[in-house]
Amino acid sequence: MARSRHVDDVLAATADPAAPARSFVAASWWRSVAVHGLDPANDKPPNTLGDAALRTVLERSGPLLAAAGQSLDRLFKAVGDAGCCILLTDHQGVPLVRRGVAADDETFHRWGLWPGAVWSEASEGTNGIGTCIAEQRALVIHRDQHFHARNTGLSCTVAPVHDHVGRLAGAVDVSSARADLVEPMLGMLTVCVTDAARRIEATMFRQAFPQARIVLAPGPDRGAPSLLALDHDDLVIGATREARLALKLDDEILARRIPAGALLDREQDDRAAPLEAAERAALRRALARSNGNVSAAAALLGVSRATLHRKMKRLAVPRI
């Protein structure tokens, strides 16, 4: 009876053209029907990859797996005894590895919360993993917010993980089939899951730039790592997704190898063109290395003293 009501609720909600504007859950339900052609009454278990296909996915996700182990173990210690299953997925919603109490394995395997299952929104409709990937943000899909009626016994708390160039790499999911999971508990799980995802992102970034100096960049206080990777000349060679968003960086700008000072100097005019900002930073760095001696700084830069004076005046670079 409850299942029939859920199917009716989903179909009624998605029949309304205004449904997608109501909430992200309503928008996901609508996509599940209108875009993916799914039926909320479908009671078949999630599709599962064969062994060969799963091996391919695992190989492709090598950097993510290498960075995630300690953070998943830490997360499991925090919530594993609360009847939760922990999954790390790839960017298409396929679980790669899991953490869980052995006594719960049969239950979670029956739900499809297991490596190789396909939890994309296109396959399973609204669900924690698939909808997190579609929305690219942390979220909770609680029980009857799921699209398929067979999944309404689950509560899923999920956060996305981005790689060293800001692309979606996967997601961290904590799922539970507990009927007594209340809002304060979901709030705690959200904090834990988001923290784990951010730690994995930071580890992936450091592992991608093993010889670089990693510095904290300005950024909104949202918990995500706003990091820059600098080479031995203090040129920026990498930036996390959060740093890219905060500092308006993209691959093209990063390819120019902008000096870190051009991005981190708070006295600098943020509206300056990247090339002008880079030139200003280079002048200031040369002056600092020469203890303010303009002639020595000009020699370091390979320009004449007069040229350096003109550049300092044009770019409003003060003498030290």
N, C-alpha and C positions, 0 to 999 in steps of 0.2 A: 504493500500500500504506500509506504513512504517513498519507495522507488518510483512508482507511477506518478506521485505528486511532483517529484523532482524533475522527471522528464517533462511533465506538463508545464512546470514553471520555466524550464529552459526554453522550450518551444514557444511559449507565450511571450517570454522576454525578447527572444530573437526575432519574433514577428513584428516587433515595433521598430520602425525606422530610426527612432530617436534613441534606441537602446545603447549604442556605442558611446553616447555622450554622458551616460549616467555614471559610470564607474569603469575602472580598468577591468573588473570582472565581467561586467555586461559587454564591454567591447571585445573581450576574449571569447565569451560565449557566442557573440555574433560572428567573429572570425571562424570559430569552430564549425558553424553551420554554413555561413554564406561563402567563405573562402575555401575551407577544407572539406566541406560536404560531409561532415560527421553526424552520427546519430547518437543522441545522449542515452538511448536505450541499449546500445551495443554492449553486450556482456562478455565479449571475448577478451582474454587477457592481452596485455601489451605485446606488440611484435617484439621478437628477440633476434638479435644478430646471431649468425652461425659462428663457429669457432674461428674460422679464417677471417671473416669480416671483423670480428672483435679484435683479433690480433693486429689487423691493419689500423684500426682506430687507436689501439693502445700505442702502437709505434708512432703514429702521427702526433700523439699527445705526450710524447716523451718529456719535453721541458716542463709541462704542467705537472705530470706525475712526479718528476724529480724534485719539484719545489714544494709539493703538497704534503708529504708524509708527516712531518712533525706537527704541522697545523691541524691535520685531521686527527692525529693521536691526541693532541691537546683538547680538541673539541669533543672527542669521544669521552675523555675523562670527565668533562664537564657535564655531559648530558646523556651518556650511554646508559647509565643505570635508571634513567627515567622512561624506559620503554621506547627509545628512539633509535632509528636507523640513520646512519650518515652515509651520504653518497657524494662522490666527486664525479661530475659529468664532463663530457667534451662540449664543444660549442654547438653541437646539434642535439643535445639532450640525451646522449647515451651514457649511462653510468659506467665509469672506468674501474673504480674500486669502491669498496664499502667498508664501514665499520659497524659492528653490531654485536649484541650479546648472543652467544651461541643458542641459548634457549629460545630466542625470538626468530632465529633464521628461517624456520619453516613458514612462519606467518608472513614475514616480509618477502620471502621468495614467492609465496602464493600471490601477494599483491603485485609482484613484478618489480619490486624494489631491489634489483639485483644487476650486477654488471652485464651489459649487453642488451638490456631492455631498451626500447625506444620510447622516450618520454617527450618527444617534441610536441609542440602544440598541434602541428599538422597531423600527427598520429593519434594523440590522446586528448586533444581538445584542451580546455582549460585545466591546467595542473601546475603545481608549484614550479617544477623544473622548466617545462615548456613555456609557460607564461613569463617566467623570469627572463628566459632567453629572448623571447619576443619583445618584452618591455625593456630589457637591459637595465634592470634595477632590482634591488632587494624587495621581496614581497612575501606575503603569506597567503596561501590558498587553504582555507579552513573548511573541511568537511563538505557541506552542500554547495560551496562555491565551485567545486569541481564540475566539469562538464558531464562526464560520463557518470551515470547513476552508480555504477559498480565501484567508483572511487570515492564516494561520499563518506566513507568511514575513515578517510585519511586527513591528516593535517600536515601541511608541508611548508616549511620555512626555508627560503632559498635566497642566495646572493650571487651575483655574477662575478666572474674572475676575468680580468683583462691581462693580456700578455705585455711584453716589454715595449711594444709599439702601440699599445692602446687598443688592440683588437680583442674582441670577445674570444676567450680561450675555453671557457666552460662555466660551471656553476658548482657551488657547495650547497647541498640539500640536507636538511634534517627532517625526516618524516616520522610520524607517529600515528598509530591506530587507536590510541587511548581515547575513550569516550569522555573522560573527565579533564581533558586538556582545556584549561581556561585562559582567558585573555592575559593575565599577568605572566603565565608560563610562556605564552606565545611571544610576549614582549622580551622576556629573558632569552628565549631561543633566537630571536631576531638579532639581538646584540651579539650573542655568541657566534652565530653563523656569519654575520657581517665582519666581525673581527677576524675570523678564520680566513675568509675570502681576501681581506686586505693584507693579511700576513703572507698569504700565498702570492699575491701580486708583487709585494715587495721582494720576496725571495726570488721569484722569477726574474725580476728586473736586475737584481744584483748578480744572479747567475748568468744573465745575458751579457753583462759588462764586467767580467771578472777582474780586468786590469784597470778599470776606471775608478775615479774617486766619486762616491755617491754623496750628494748633498740634498738637504731639504729645501724645496722651493716654496715660494709664496703660493697660497691656495686657500680656498674656503675650508673651514673647519668641519669637514664632513666625514672624517675618519679614514678616508682613502689616502694612500701614500702619494704625496706630491713630491716626486723625486727627480733629480737630474743626474745624469752620468757625465763626468768631465774627463777629458784626456789629460796628458801631462802638461799641456799648454793652457789648461783651464778653458778649453773649447767644449761646448755642449755637444755631446755625441748621442745622447738618448734622453728621453723624458717619458714618465709614466702618463697614463691617460689623464689623471687628475692634473698633472703639471701642464700637459698639452692644452687642456681646457682653460686652466687658470691663466696661462701665459700666451694663449692664442698661437700655439705652435702646431706645425704639421710636418710631414716628411720633407717637403720642399725646403722649408725654413731650416730644419735641423740639418739638412744636407749642406748648408752653407757654413756649418761649424761656427756658430755665433759664440763669441767670448761670454763666459758666465756672467761677467760684470755687466754686460748689456742687458741681462735679464734680472739680475739680483740687486742691482744698485737702486735703492728706493728713491734716490734724489733725481734719478733719470726721468725724463719726460716719456711717459708710456706711449705717447702718440708718435714718437720718433720712428722713422722708417727703420727696418731691421738693419740695412746696410749702414745707415748713419749711426745707429746705436752701436753696431759692432766696431765702427771706426773710433767712436768716442771711447769705448772701452779699451781698445788697443792703445790709444794715446795715454790714457790714465794709467794703464798697466806699465807702459814703458817709462813714464815719469816716476812711478813708484819704484821701479827696479833701479832707476838711476838716482834715487834720492832727490828728485826735483831738478837735477841738472839737465837743462834743455838740450845742450849740445850732446851729452851722453845719450839722452833719450832719442834724439834725432839719429844718432849713429846706430842705436839698436833697431830703429825702424827702417834704416836705409834711406833716409831723406835728408835734405839740407836743413840747417837750423831755421832758415827763413821760411821754408815750407812748413816745418812743424809749427812755427809761430802762427802762420796763416790758418792752419788747420785748428789750432787751439782756439783762436779767436772765433772762427766760423762755428765751431762746435761747442763753444762756451766751456772749454776745459780749463779750469784754474791751474795756476802754477802751485806746486807743493812748497 
